[in-house]
């Protein structure tokens, strides 16, 4: 329940190669890179967004891991 001002989601493989990026919070990764399904593995995601917190623009960053299954 926050007011988004900026948003960025990035997904990387284990070698740090950027596989997916979006600035649209409604868009999700389909598990493909260059129209090919990625291998069964762990992938790192980083989400950075600016939201209003008590009317003050505040930058947040969250990161985690997603595991792609066959």
Phi and psi in radians as a Rosetta constraint file:
Dihedral C 1 N 2 CA 2 C 2 CIRCULARHARMONIC -2.181 0.35
Dihedral N 2 CA 2 C 2 N 3 CIRCULARHARMONIC 2.851 0.35
Dihedral C 2 N 3 CA 3 C 3 CIRCULARHARMONIC -1.679 0.35
Dihedral N 3 CA 3 C 3 N 4 CIRCULARHARMONIC 1.959 0.35
Dihedral C 3 N 4 CA 4 C 4 CIRCULARHARMONIC -1.356 0.35
Dihedral N 4 CA 4 C 4 N 5 CIRCULARHARMONIC 2.401 0.35
Dihedral C 4 N 5 CA 5 C 5 CIRCULARHARMONIC -1.961 0.35
Dihedral N 5 CA 5 C 5 N 6 CIRCULARHARMONIC -0.664 0.35
Dihedral C 5 N 6 CA 6 C 6 CIRCULARHARMONIC -2.510 0.35
Dihedral N 6 CA 6 C 6 N 7 CIRCULARHARMONIC 2.639 0.35
Dihedral C 6 N 7 CA 7 C 7 CIRCULARHARMONIC -2.637 0.35
Dihedral N 7 CA 7 C 7 N 8 CIRCULARHARMONIC 2.463 0.35
Dihedral C 7 N 8 CA 8 C 8 CIRCULARHARMONIC -2.622 0.35
Dihedral N 8 CA 8 C 8 N 9 CIRCULARHARMONIC 2.263 0.35
Dihedral C 8 N 9 CA 9 C 9 CIRCULARHARMONIC -2.147 0.35
Dihedral N 9 CA 9 C 9 N 10 CIRCULARHARMONIC 2.275 0.35
Dihedral C 9 N 10 CA 10 C 10 CIRCULARHARMONIC -2.241 0.35
Dihedral N 10 CA 10 C 10 N 11 CIRCULARHARMONIC 2.508 0.35
Dihedral C 10 N 11 CA 11 C 11 CIRCULARHARMONIC -2.213 0.35
Dihedral N 11 CA 11 C 11 N 12 CIRCULARHARMONIC 2.292 0.35
Dihedral C 11 N 12 CA 12 C 12 CIRCULARHARMONIC -2.151 0.35
Dihedral N 12 CA 12 C 12 N 13 CIRCULARHARMONIC 2.664 0.35
Dihedral C 12 N 13 CA 13 C 13 CIRCULARHARMONIC -1.527 0.35
Dihedral N 13 CA 13 C 13 N 14 CIRCULARHARMONIC -3.111 0.35
Dihedral C 13 N 14 CA 14 C 14 CIRCULARHARMONIC -1.159 0.35
Dihedral N 14 CA 14 C 14 N 15 CIRCULARHARMONIC -0.260 0.35
Dihedral C 14 N 15 CA 15 C 15 CIRCULARHARMONIC -1.723 0.35
Dihedral N 15 CA 15 C 15 N 16 CIRCULARHARMONIC 0.119 0.35
Dihedral C 15 N 16 CA 16 C 16 CIRCULARHARMONIC 1.470 0.35
Dihedral N 16 CA 16 C 16 N 17 CIRCULARHARMONIC 0.161 0.35
Dihedral C 16 N 17 CA 17 C 17 CIRCULARHARMONIC -1.355 0.35
Dihedral N 17 CA 17 C 17 N 18 CIRCULARHARMONIC 2.265 0.35
Dihedral C 17 N 18 CA 18 C 18 CIRCULARHARMONIC -1.281 0.35
Dihedral N 18 CA 18 C 18 N 19 CIRCULARHARMONIC 2.088 0.35
Dihedral C 18 N 19 CA 19 C 19 CIRCULARHARMONIC -1.756 0.35
Dihedral N 19 CA 19 C 19 N 20 CIRCULARHARMONIC -0.501 0.35
Dihedral C 19 N 20 CA 20 C 20 CIRCULARHARMONIC -2.676 0.35
Dihedral N 20 CA 20 C 20 N 21 CIRCULARHARMONIC 2.491 0.35
Dihedral C 20 N 21 CA 21 C 21 CIRCULARHARMONIC -2.640 0.35
Dihedral N 21 CA 21 C 21 N 22 CIRCULARHARMONIC 2.441 0.35
Dihedral C 21 N 22 CA 22 C 22 CIRCULARHARMONIC -2.589 0.35
Dihedral N 22 CA 22 C 22 N 23 CIRCULARHARMONIC 2.655 0.35
Dihedral C 22 N 23 CA 23 C 23 CIRCULARHARMONIC -1.925 0.35
Dihedral N 23 CA 23 C 23 N 24 CIRCULARHARMONIC 0.112 0.35
Dihedral C 23 N 24 CA 24 C 24 CIRCULARHARMONIC -1.804 0.35
Dihedral N 24 CA 24 C 24 N 25 CIRCULARHARMONIC 1.951 0.35
Dihedral C 24 N 25 CA 25 C 25 CIRCULARHARMONIC -1.134 0.35
Dihedral N 25 CA 25 C 25 N 26 CIRCULARHARMONIC -0.195 0.35
Dihedral C 25 N 26 CA 26 C 26 CIRCULARHARMONIC -1.641 0.35
Dihedral N 26 CA 26 C 26 N 27 CIRCULARHARMONIC -0.108 0.35
Dihedral C 26 N 27 CA 27 C 27 CIRCULARHARMONIC -1.677 0.35
Dihedral N 27 CA 27 C 27 N 28 CIRCULARHARMONIC 2.389 0.35
Dihedral C 27 N 28 CA 28 C 28 CIRCULARHARMONIC -2.126 0.35
Dihedral N 28 CA 28 C 28 N 29 CIRCULARHARMONIC 2.832 0.35
Dihedral C 28 N 29 CA 29 C 29 CIRCULARHARMONIC -1.430 0.35
Dihedral N 29 CA 29 C 29 N 30 CIRCULARHARMONIC 2.359 0.35
Dihedral C 29 N 30 CA 30 C 30 CIRCULARHARMONIC -1.671 0.35
Dihedral N 30 CA 30 C 30 N 31 CIRCULARHARMONIC 0.142 0.35
Dihedral C 30 N 31 CA 31 C 31 CIRCULARHARMONIC 1.424 0.35
Dihedral N 31 CA 31 C 31 N 32 CIRCULARHARMONIC 0.263 0.35
Dihedral C 31 N 32 CA 32 C 32 CIRCULARHARMONIC -2.042 0.35
Dihedral N 32 CA 32 C 32 N 33 CIRCULARHARMONIC 2.673 0.35
Dihedral C 32 N 33 CA 33 C 33 CIRCULARHARMONIC -2.354 0.35
Dihedral N 33 CA 33 C 33 N 34 CIRCULARHARMONIC 2.159 0.35
Dihedral C 33 N 34 CA 34 C 34 CIRCULARHARMONIC 0.934 0.35
Dihedral N 34 CA 34 C 34 N 35 CIRCULARHARMONIC 0.790 0.35
Dihedral C 34 N 35 CA 35 C 35 CIRCULARHARMONIC 1.108 0.35
Dihedral N 35 CA 35 C 35 N 36 CIRCULARHARMONIC 0.317 0.35
Dihedral C 35 N 36 CA 36 C 36 CIRCULARHARMONIC -2.168 0.35
Dihedral N 36 CA 36 C 36 N 37 CIRCULARHARMONIC 2.344 0.35
Dihedral C 36 N 37 CA 37 C 37 CIRCULARHARMONIC -1.033 0.35
Dihedral N 37 CA 37 C 37 N 38 CIRCULARHARMONIC 2.329 0.35
Dihedral C 37 N 38 CA 38 C 38 CIRCULARHARMONIC -1.305 0.35
Dihedral N 38 CA 38 C 38 N 39 CIRCULARHARMONIC 2.828 0.35
Dihedral C 38 N 39 CA 39 C 39 CIRCULARHARMONIC -1.239 0.35
Dihedral N 39 CA 39 C 39 N 40 CIRCULARHARMONIC 2.731 0.35
Dihedral C 39 N 40 CA 40 C 40 CIRCULARHARMONIC -1.093 0.35
Dihedral N 40 CA 40 C 40 N 41 CIRCULARHARMONIC 2.004 0.35
Dihedral C 40 N 41 CA 41 C 41 CIRCULARHARMONIC -3.046 0.35
Dihedral N 41 CA 41 C 41 N 42 CIRCULARHARMONIC 3.107 0.35
Dihedral C 41 N 42 CA 42 C 42 CIRCULARHARMONIC -1.620 0.35
Dihedral N 42 CA 42 C 42 N 43 CIRCULARHARMONIC 2.492 0.35
Dihedral C 42 N 43 CA 43 C 43 CIRCULARHARMONIC -2.336 0.35
Dihedral N 43 CA 43 C 43 N 44 CIRCULARHARMONIC 2.492 0.35
Dihedral C 43 N 44 CA 44 C 44 CIRCULARHARMONIC -1.649 0.35
Dihedral N 44 CA 44 C 44 N 45 CIRCULARHARMONIC 2.372 0.35
Dihedral C 44 N 45 CA 45 C 45 CIRCULARHARMONIC -2.099 0.35
Dihedral N 45 CA 45 C 45 N 46 CIRCULARHARMONIC 2.532 0.35
Dihedral C 45 N 46 CA 46 C 46 CIRCULARHARMONIC -2.318 0.35
Dihedral N 46 CA 46 C 46 N 47 CIRCULARHARMONIC 2.165 0.35
Dihedral C 46 N 47 CA 47 C 47 CIRCULARHARMONIC -2.016 0.35
Dihedral N 47 CA 47 C 47 N 48 CIRCULARHARMONIC 2.196 0.35
Dihedral C 47 N 48 CA 48 C 48 CIRCULARHARMONIC -2.143 0.35
Dihedral N 48 CA 48 C 48 N 49 CIRCULARHARMONIC 2.313 0.35
Dihedral C 48 N 49 CA 49 C 49 CIRCULARHARMONIC -2.610 0.35
Dihedral N 49 CA 49 C 49 N 50 CIRCULARHARMONIC 2.686 0.35
Dihedral C 49 N 50 CA 50 C 50 CIRCULARHARMONIC -1.951 0.35
Dihedral N 50 CA 50 C 50 N 51 CIRCULARHARMONIC 2.253 0.35
Dihedral C 50 N 51 CA 51 C 51 CIRCULARHARMONIC -2.372 0.35
Dihedral N 51 CA 51 C 51 N 52 CIRCULARHARMONIC 2.746 0.35
Dihedral C 51 N 52 CA 52 C 52 CIRCULARHARMONIC -1.441 0.35
Dihedral N 52 CA 52 C 52 N 53 CIRCULARHARMONIC 2.164 0.35
Dihedral C 52 N 53 CA 53 C 53 CIRCULARHARMONIC -2.124 0.35
Dihedral N 53 CA 53 C 53 N 54 CIRCULARHARMONIC 1.877 0.35
Dihedral C 53 N 54 CA 54 C 54 CIRCULARHARMONIC 0.991 0.35
Dihedral N 54 CA 54 C 54 N 55 CIRCULARHARMONIC 0.759 0.35
Dihedral C 54 N 55 CA 55 C 55 CIRCULARHARMONIC 1.174 0.35
Dihedral N 55 CA 55 C 55 N 56 CIRCULARHARMONIC 0.175 0.35
Dihedral C 55 N 56 CA 56 C 56 CIRCULARHARMONIC -1.916 0.35
Dihedral N 56 CA 56 C 56 N 57 CIRCULARHARMONIC 2.163 0.35
Dihedral C 56 N 57 CA 57 C 57 CIRCULARHARMONIC -1.108 0.35
Dihedral N 57 CA 57 C 57 N 58 CIRCULARHARMONIC 2.187 0.35
Dihedral C 57 N 58 CA 58 C 58 CIRCULARHARMONIC -2.252 0.35
Dihedral N 58 CA 58 C 58 N 59 CIRCULARHARMONIC 2.340 0.35
Dihedral C 58 N 59 CA 59 C 59 CIRCULARHARMONIC -1.601 0.35
Dihedral N 59 CA 59 C 59 N 60 CIRCULARHARMONIC 2.308 0.35
Dihedral C 59 N 60 CA 60 C 60 CIRCULARHARMONIC -2.128 0.35
Dihedral N 60 CA 60 C 60 N 61 CIRCULARHARMONIC 2.590 0.35
Dihedral C 60 N 61 CA 61 C 61 CIRCULARHARMONIC -2.386 0.35
Dihedral N 61 CA 61 C 61 N 62 CIRCULARHARMONIC 2.307 0.35
Dihedral C 61 N 62 CA 62 C 62 CIRCULARHARMONIC -2.257 0.35
Dihedral N 62 CA 62 C 62 N 63 CIRCULARHARMONIC 2.610 0.35
Dihedral C 62 N 63 CA 63 C 63 CIRCULARHARMONIC -2.533 0.35
Dihedral N 63 CA 63 C 63 N 64 CIRCULARHARMONIC 2.784 0.35
Dihedral C 63 N 64 CA 64 C 64 CIRCULARHARMONIC -2.997 0.35
Dihedral N 64 CA 64 C 64 N 65 CIRCULARHARMONIC -2.946 0.35
Dihedral C 64 N 65 CA 65 C 65 CIRCULARHARMONIC -2.224 0.35
Dihedral N 65 CA 65 C 65 N 66 CIRCULARHARMONIC 2.445 0.35
Dihedral C 65 N 66 CA 66 C 66 CIRCULARHARMONIC -2.122 0.35
Dihedral N 66 CA 66 C 66 N 67 CIRCULARHARMONIC 2.448 0.35
Dihedral C 66 N 67 CA 67 C 67 CIRCULARHARMONIC -1.870 0.35
Dihedral N 67 CA 67 C 67 N 68 CIRCULARHARMONIC 2.173 0.35
Dihedral C 67 N 68 CA 68 C 68 CIRCULARHARMONIC -1.624 0.35
Dihedral N 68 CA 68 C 68 N 69 CIRCULARHARMONIC 2.191 0.35
Dihedral C 68 N 69 CA 69 C 69 CIRCULARHARMONIC -1.675 0.35
Dihedral N 69 CA 69 C 69 N 70 CIRCULARHARMONIC 2.825 0.35
